[in-house]
Amino acid sequence: MTIDSSIRFRAAEAADAAAIRDIVRAAYAKWVPVIGREPLPMRADYDKAVAEHPFDLAIEDKRIVGLIETIAHDDHLWIENVCVAPRRKAKGSGGCCCSG
């Protein structure tokens, strides 16, 4: 597999919350008709989530194209959410940042 070197990684900041919400909603939208409701990640408060625990973002051309949201516990690291922008699906982004 070839890894796309145009993607850079950085930690999320409070100012990223709206963009995170948008990418999560876009990534999970295809599941709404399948399960008959919005999946929980679509309904999360990302202002609160970004303030409370880490998000690592995959950035391409100054846009978020993927993310992983984690929550640290004393004995493990919980992966709360992983997603890739729909426009980046099947283009190798999942191989470098998350399994989308």
Buried (B, 14 or more C-beta within 10 A) or exposed (E): EEEBEEBEEEEBEEEBBEBBBEBBBBBBEEBEEEEEEEBEBBEBEBEEBBEEBBBBBBBBEEEBBBBBBBBEEEEEEEEBBBBBBBEBBEBBBBBBBBEB
